[in-house]
Amino acid sequence: MSNLATQTISGLDEMRSVLRTFIEHEVAFTINTDWPEVIEGGRLRSQYQLLRNKDMLSEDELKTCTKNAFAASFIKKPGIEAYL
């Protein structure tokens, strides 16, 4: 959402293109929150819903993003299911 809010990307079509390029080239990436109290739709659950509803990422691809985030974090938390 922050990329949309700051106009780093031009819109949902460009976001889809970037994400699909990452997938195509097997680039590991994560979905994160930036200023969720300031940016509308910035909460992680809202972001996942948008990505699913706009067919940008599949359920399995979102699970992979979450696994990537947990693998990259120094904070260990139980199970990823609560975040999907």
Summary of the structure (lengths in Angstrom):
residues: 84
radius of gyration: 12.7
end to end distance: 17.0
largest distance: 36.0
contacts: 195
relative contact order: 0.16
helix: 52%
strand: 0%
